[in-house]
């Protein structure tokens, strides 16, 4: 999740295409890296998000970065479909819901940075960050 970037850093160099997904197939020349405030990635997320909120997610994933209304709708879609049901299980569950690959040994440094910022924001707001912080 990044409120600092509307597009994932080095996103175009990443391959977020699951070829075996036939319901939302990858379109040649399109890339499905993170876009939006809560960055939506993968063809299998862009496709149904687009169906639910009214854009062609597999043919035009870039619209999530270019249209502010769609950007926030897509972020809210991702939050409601993937994250809100796990919030009560701790911050680690939200990391896993949004960036599961990081929790499965993909990038321990990213997890540590997310936890650091989360705890910092909780401290600034005067709230307890809870248990189960890293995944």
MOCORDA-V904745 format. One record per helix or strand of 3 or more residues. SS is the DSSP state (h for helix, s for strand). FROM is the first residue (numbers start at 1). LEN is the number of residues. If there is no record, write none. Layout:
BEGIN
ss=[SS & SS]
from=[FROM & FROM]
len=[LEN & LEN]
END
This chain:
BEGIN
ss=[h & h & h & h & h & h & h & h]
from=[11 & 43 & 63 & 68 & 87 & 91 & 100 & 108]
len=[3 & 11 & 4 & 16 & 3 & 8 & 7 & 18]
END
